[in-house]
Amino acid sequence: MKQILIRPLVTEKMSAITDKQGKYGFIVNRDANKIEIKHAVEKSYGVTVVKVNTINVDGKRKFRYTAKGIIEGRSQSYKKGRAQQTKSN
């Protein structure tokens, strides 16, 4: 069985969204769909999830300037999932 939730997304922006809207962010497996994310969050945290939003984030282009020239690469792409829980929780 594949691991759905990789790690929680802890940033200033996500903390503000959590306080205002009650949505929690996670880095999730790229192959996971909304239903799998919903079940994984409910099982791991014991909450009732109402809605799940997902977004695929492309890796950023990175450049390194060296004595031999410019080396170009990319950071890793990942998928974000936001889970909104019920108001009663």
Backbone as CSV, one residue per row, in Angstrom:
resi,resn,N_x,N_y,N_z,CA_x,CA_y,CA_z,C_x,C_y,C_z
1,MET,0.838,-1.181,0.000,0.000,0.000,0.000,0.882,1.243,0.000
2,LYS,0.535,2.206,-0.829,1.345,3.411,-0.934,1.032,4.398,0.181
3,GLN,2.030,5.191,0.527,1.853,6.222,1.541,1.219,7.439,0.873
4,ILE,0.067,7.878,1.363,-0.661,8.993,0.763,-0.129,10.323,1.281
5,LEU,-0.151,10.524,2.590,0.322,11.765,3.196,1.817,11.666,3.435
6,ILE,2.588,12.551,2.812,4.036,12.524,2.992,4.428,13.354,4.206
7,ARG,3.943,14.608,4.273,4.218,15.448,5.433,3.246,16.620,5.451
8,PRO,3.025,17.225,6.624,2.170,18.410,6.674,2.881,19.601,6.044
9,LEU,2.115,20.518,5.514,2.642,21.724,4.886,2.572,22.842,5.923
10,VAL,3.731,23.233,6.460,3.785,24.242,7.510,4.499,25.479,6.970
11,THR,3.709,26.468,6.581,4.240,27.745,6.115,3.395,28.857,6.746
12,GLU,3.853,30.093,6.628,3.073,31.213,7.164,1.740,31.340,6.435
13,LYS,1.769,31.167,5.127,0.549,31.280,4.337,-0.450,30.185,4.721
14,MET,0.035,28.951,4.872,-0.865,27.844,5.213,-1.401,28.011,6.627
15,SER,-0.601,28.558,7.552,-1.076,28.807,8.914,-2.198,29.837,8.925
16,ALA,-2.088,30.871,8.084,-3.148,31.878,7.988,-4.429,31.276,7.416
17,ILE,-4.299,30.421,6.402,-5.466,29.752,5.807,-6.120,28.812,6.825
18,THR,-5.307,28.144,7.615,-5.835,27.251,8.643,-6.643,28.023,9.671
19,ASP,-6.129,29.168,10.121,-6.834,29.972,11.121,-8.134,30.546,10.579
20,LYS,-8.130,31.025,9.328,-9.301,31.690,8.766,-10.338,30.720,8.220
21,GLN,-9.892,29.679,7.494,-10.813,28.829,6.754,-10.918,27.405,7.290
22,GLY,-10.053,27.015,8.204,-10.099,25.656,8.740,-9.584,24.609,7.765
23,LYS,-8.694,24.998,6.833,-8.117,24.052,5.882,-6.697,23.720,6.312
24,TYR,-6.322,22.466,6.162,-4.993,22.002,6.534,-4.279,21.488,5.293
25,GLY,-3.010,21.827,5.141,-2.264,21.471,3.941,-1.297,20.331,4.169
26,PHE,-1.106,19.543,3.121,-0.207,18.399,3.171,0.517,18.272,1.841
27,ILE,1.741,17.768,1.889,2.415,17.289,0.699,1.965,15.844,0.560
28,VAL,1.428,15.498,-0.612,0.855,14.164,-0.798,1.536,13.453,-1.964
29,ASN,1.302,12.166,-2.039,1.819,11.351,-3.136,1.228,11.853,-4.459
30,ARG,2.045,11.920,-5.504,1.588,12.430,-6.803,0.484,11.582,-7.423
31,ASP,0.436,10.312,-7.084,-0.566,9.412,-7.658,-1.871,9.400,-6.858
32,ALA,-1.909,10.083,-5.712,-3.088,10.059,-4.848,-4.192,10.940,-5.427
33,ASN,-5.432,10.475,-5.300,-6.569,11.292,-5.725,-7.258,11.877,-4.495
34,LYS,-8.290,12.681,-4.717,-8.952,13.395,-3.620,-9.605,12.449,-2.617
35,ILE,-10.168,11.368,-3.098,-10.829,10.416,-2.203,-9.804,9.742,-1.298
36,GLU,-8.672,9.338,-1.855,-7.615,8.714,-1.047,-7.059,9.698,-0.021
37,ILE,-6.885,10.956,-0.407,-6.383,11.967,0.519,-7.379,12.167,1.658
38,LYS,-8.654,12.225,1.326,-9.707,12.403,2.338,-9.675,11.272,3.353
39,HIS,-9.623,10.031,2.887,-9.607,8.881,3.793,-8.335,8.856,4.643
40,ALA,-7.196,9.232,4.054,-5.934,9.228,4.798,-5.940,10.270,5.916
41,VAL,-6.476,11.461,5.635,-6.540,12.512,6.661,-7.511,12.109,7.766
42,GLU,-8.655,11.572,7.394,-9.633,11.145,8.398,-9.078,10.037,9.286
43,LYS,-8.347,9.106,8.694,-7.786,7.994,9.464,-6.640,8.462,10.366
44,SER,-5.766,9.328,9.845,-4.592,9.757,10.598,-4.921,10.733,11.720
45,TYR,-5.859,11.656,11.484,-6.114,12.728,12.433,-7.454,12.609,13.145
46,GLY,-8.304,11.676,12.767,-9.572,11.467,13.445,-10.546,12.624,13.301
47,VAL,-10.580,13.257,12.125,-11.498,14.369,11.855,-12.393,13.993,10.687
48,THR,-13.449,14.770,10.484,-14.333,14.573,9.342,-13.985,15.607,8.282
49,VAL,-13.566,15.156,7.117,-13.163,16.041,6.032,-14.358,16.295,5.122
50,VAL,-14.615,17.579,4.843,-15.734,17.968,3.993,-15.299,18.113,2.543
51,LYS,-14.119,18.699,2.329,-13.685,19.057,0.986,-12.175,18.912,0.872
52,VAL,-11.710,18.506,-0.310,-10.275,18.380,-0.568,-9.943,19.106,-1.863
53,ASN,-8.913,19.954,-1.821,-8.390,20.613,-3.014,-6.983,20.097,-3.254
54,THR,-6.615,19.910,-4.520,-5.270,19.461,-4.853,-4.663,20.367,-5.909
55,ILE,-3.330,20.429,-5.929,-2.608,21.184,-6.941,-1.257,20.520,-7.164
56,ASN,-0.876,20.394,-8.434,0.443,19.893,-8.773,1.382,21.083,-8.906
57,VAL,2.462,21.077,-8.128,3.413,22.179,-8.109,4.651,21.755,-8.891
58,ASP,4.976,22.516,-9.936,6.180,22.238,-10.711,7.411,22.696,-9.939
59,GLY,8.516,21.983,-10.139,9.765,22.364,-9.506,10.314,23.648,-10.114
60,LYS,10.987,24.433,-9.302,11.551,25.694,-9.777,12.870,25.447,-10.488
61,ARG,13.148,26.294,-11.468,14.440,26.207,-12.163,15.524,26.795,-11.274
62,LYS,16.648,26.110,-11.209,17.766,26.549,-10.379,19.006,26.685,-11.253
63,PHE,19.791,27.705,-10.988,21.043,27.925,-11.707,22.177,28.027,-10.705
64,ARG,23.312,27.440,-11.057,24.517,27.544,-10.240,25.632,28.054,-11.146
65,TYR,26.265,29.123,-10.713,27.344,29.715,-11.487,28.666,29.170,-10.961
66,THR,29.401,28.461,-11.823,30.661,27.854,-11.431,31.764,28.332,-12.359
67,ALA,32.982,27.929,-12.059,34.131,28.310,-12.885,34.026,27.696,-14.284
68,LYS,33.375,26.555,-14.409,33.244,25.894,-15.705,32.038,26.376,-16.494
69,GLY,31.209,27.226,-15.887,30.040,27.736,-16.593,28.788,27.632,-15.737
70,ILE,27.666,27.811,-16.371,26.388,27.785,-15.677,25.833,26.363,-15.683
71,ILE,25.465,25.880,-14.510,24.838,24.568,-14.382,23.361,24.807,-14.087
72,GLU,22.499,24.194,-14.882,21.060,24.385,-14.737,20.422,23.104,-14.219
73,GLY,19.427,23.260,-13.352,18.697,22.111,-12.823,17.309,22.532,-12.382
74,ARG,16.626,21.611,-11.743,15.277,21.894,-11.237,15.142,21.301,-9.839
75,SER,14.337,21.963,-8.997,13.968,21.345,-7.732,12.841,20.346,-8.013
76,GLN,12.568,19.493,-7.071,11.621,18.407,-7.283,10.181,18.927,-7.346
77,SER,9.390,18.387,-8.255,7.966,18.695,-8.333,7.231,17.892,-7.259
78,TYR,6.089,18.418,-6.814,5.312,17.723,-5.794,3.836,18.072,-5.930
79,LYS,3.021,17.389,-5.152,1.578,17.622,-5.170,1.136,18.068,-3.780
80,LYS,0.326,19.133,-3.733,-0.207,19.641,-2.479,-1.674,19.260,-2.366
81,GLY,-2.104,18.965,-1.157,-3.516,18.712,-0.902,-3.967,19.535,0.281
82,ARG,-5.124,20.166,0.173,-5.717,20.918,1.281,-7.007,20.226,1.685
83,ALA,-7.133,19.940,2.955,-8.329,19.258,3.469,-9.069,20.205,4.396
84,GLN,-10.351,20.402,4.132,-11.191,21.243,4.991,-12.039,20.335,5.858
85,GLN,-11.996,20.584,7.167,-12.786,19.756,8.067,-14.075,20.472,8.436
86,THR,-14.972,19.746,9.085,-16.277,20.309,9.441,-16.112,21.393,10.494
87,LYS,-17.117,22.252,10.606,-17.076,23.358,11.574,-17.110,22.864,13.013
88,SER,-17.723,21.725,13.271,-17.866,21.225,14.639,-16.551,20.728,15.213
89,ASN,-15.567,20.371,14.347,-14.282,19.844,14.853,-13.371,20.951,15.248
